[in-house]
């Protein structure tokens, strides 16, 4: 399964799984009944036994290079200099933020802001 298609199970489902096991259902049966893996059942039961929250945690990964402030600066730059080349935007962000970002990152962020390929150079 592709990581992007994997989603965390809901808190409600996790609670139902734990309750089923507490009521005496074997873990393998709970896994089949709820359509989850046996390891997930074991993990949720262990978390409940240790009085830990069953809520899903934030997925690990790299921190974003461009935070909200950087995105606002990029958007302002797009509005004030519509003809600027991608390389110039990268240099602008480095000058303002003292943070190196790649052309690819800036291009992705520009797309996230809703600008089309036609409006930007080099993406």
Buried (B, 14 or more C-beta within 10 A) or exposed (E): EEEEEEEEBEEEBBEBBBEBBEEEBEBEBBBEEBEBEBEBBBBBBEBBEEEEEBEEEEEEEEEEBBEEEBBEBBBEBBEEEEEBEBEEBBEBBEEEBEEEBEBEBBBBBBEEEEBEEEEBEEB
